[in-house]
């Protein structure tokens, strides 16, 4: 049904305003005018119309709901509820607004109760739409688990609702369930094989799973539908670079740059491609072009310094880092590069100072904590190295290399209690790998867990030197 033509009503309203008169309309006309200006994204005028309408028709439910809706637009949820809660009559839009407000205010029990009431008040033939609306409100409130349940219920009534399937895929993605999101997206493509957005989303989902070849295939399908989407071409090129098809990625980036020379981000992406190919001069050349246009940032300076490090031009790298640290003394990237330069020079205490300057605000950064542990080992401060390695294990509890290092540190320190405690965290296979770092038996087939631990403790008591191992 086409929208009602209210152009005459709009002219009448505008003429009244221009003449300085208070416009007078019935409640439905005020409501239609408010909808019109809302659709024009002119909320100020819509608000003025609603207030004028309520001044003449106080207590009019549709106008109060529209006033509350504007409050919700502006995230004034408590104000919206003050308007809505006195209304006792049943209204679908009113319930949706109240549910949205309570969800955003994290008053989930009330939102759930209202959702149940809404579903009980609606007819069966409208339930698919009601459930979909509830799902969307829960997505907006970051309640993705509940949103997925509502979308799934909606699809029982209308399994081929592409909009709901798309929202369900998004909810699964936000929950980190990429497989479910992929399955849902494939359901969309089963219904509409030429849905461009679905192919793009499928590629993104595969890239999140680091299945880059599948992502590229999905992007290629999308490009058969629309081959002029430069952002999609960038995503495809990025995936190509991540699955060692870097030369193909470079060709795409070059073509994109020819089509749009002002897209300076491509210079940075090209720099990363050339870096992966160990073509450091080409990488630096593209990074220089990027810096000339975009200026210096921590990321750019760190990347440039790192490239010089790879070229063994430590002094150039240090000069760049020192310049950056003058304005950004607590930059993680710049301090990491500075620490690496000092580490290469054998200046372990200086390297440690750089790492420690950013450690308090980056204690969850695996690479930083790892460098602090290694520097402590180089300084033969094994107790401190054990402390940092314990932190690494907290960050990544299943990392075998970290568990081995920690065991060897307590091995070297001679700390029997902590040594046996960390051994308890090894699987049988991992325990054997640790054993083989210290012993070179002719055969280890006959060694069970208890025997392995016994041998390892004997070695600890004999104080086989940790520093002679490659850790």
Secondary structure, DSSP 4 states (H G I P E B T S, - for coil): -PPP--HHHHHHHHHHHHTTPPP---HHHHHHHHHHHHHTT-HHHHHHHHHHHHHHSTT-HHHHHHHHHHHHHTT-HHHHHHHHTT--S--HHHHHHHHHHHHHTT-HHHHHHHHHHHHHHS-GGGHHHHHHHHHHHHHHTT-HHHHHHHHHHHHHH-TT-HHHHHHHHHHHHHTT-HHHHHHHHHHHHHH-TT-HHHHHHHHHHHHHTT-HHHHHHHHHHHHHH-TT-HHHHHHHHHHHHHTT-HHHHHHHHHHHHHH-TT-THHHHHHHHHHHHTT-HHHHHHHHHHHHHHH---HHHHHHHHHHHHHTT-HHHHHHHHHHHHHH-TT-HHHHHHHHHHHHHTT-HHHHHHHHHHHHTT-TT-HHHHHHHHHHHHHTT-HHHHHHHHHHHHHH-TT-HHHHHHHHHHHHHHT-HHHHHHHHTTS-HHHHHHHHHHH---S--TT--HHHHHHHHHHHHHHT--GGGS--
